[in-house]
Amino acid sequence: MEESKDEEQWFEIRMQGKLPERRSNHVAFVWVNQGSEYMYIHGGRDLKEGSHSSIWRVNLTALQ
């Protein structure tokens, strides 16, 4: 089967700088505002570190 040029493809993103701590049981969502897409990550838990109450945001539009 030939792939259409209109289909979305996955690609790897390598982030730099301070990154969120590893976590599970968190919430993550993408919010679109004035043409920019932001992904937010909030809360969660790490087995060794305990609960996280931090919130992180990455500008997905700037990564493209």
C-alpha positions as CSV (number, residue, x, y, z in Angstrom):
1,M,0.0,0.0,0.0
2,E,1.4,3.4,-1.0
3,E,1.4,6.2,1.6
4,S,-0.5,9.4,0.8
5,K,1.4,12.7,1.1
6,D,-1.5,14.1,3.2
7,E,-1.1,11.5,6.0
8,E,0.5,12.6,9.2
9,Q,3.8,10.9,10.2
10,W,5.4,10.4,13.6
11,F,8.8,11.9,14.2
12,E,11.2,12.0,17.2
13,I,11.7,15.3,19.1
14,R,14.8,15.7,21.2
15,M,14.3,18.3,23.9
16,Q,16.9,20.4,25.6
17,G,17.1,22.3,28.9
18,K,15.2,21.4,32.0
19,L,12.8,18.6,31.4
20,P,9.8,17.4,33.5
21,E,10.5,14.7,36.0
22,R,9.4,11.2,35.0
23,R,5.8,10.5,36.2
24,S,2.7,8.3,35.9
25,N,-0.9,9.0,36.6
26,H,-0.6,12.5,35.3
27,V,-2.8,14.6,33.0
28,A,-1.6,15.9,29.6
29,F,-3.5,17.9,27.0
30,V,-3.0,20.1,23.9
31,W,-4.4,23.6,23.8
32,V,-4.6,25.7,20.7
33,N,-4.5,29.4,21.1
34,Q,-4.2,32.0,18.3
35,G,-2.6,29.6,15.9
36,S,-0.1,28.1,18.4
37,E,-0.4,24.6,20.0
38,Y,0.8,24.0,23.5
39,M,1.0,20.7,25.4
40,Y,0.5,20.9,29.2
41,I,1.5,18.1,31.7
42,H,0.3,18.4,35.3
43,G,0.6,16.3,38.4
44,G,1.4,12.6,38.6
45,R,3.4,10.4,40.7
46,D,6.9,8.8,40.8
47,L,7.4,5.6,42.8
48,K,10.7,6.9,44.3
49,E,10.0,10.7,44.5
50,G,6.3,10.6,45.4
51,S,3.6,13.0,44.1
52,H,4.2,15.9,41.7
53,S,2.2,19.1,41.7
54,S,4.1,20.9,39.0
55,I,2.7,21.9,35.6
56,W,4.8,22.0,32.4
57,R,4.1,23.6,29.0
58,V,5.9,23.1,25.7
59,N,5.1,25.1,22.5
60,L,4.5,22.4,19.9
61,T,4.2,25.0,17.1
62,A,7.8,26.2,17.8
63,L,9.1,22.6,17.4
64,Q,8.0,22.2,13.8
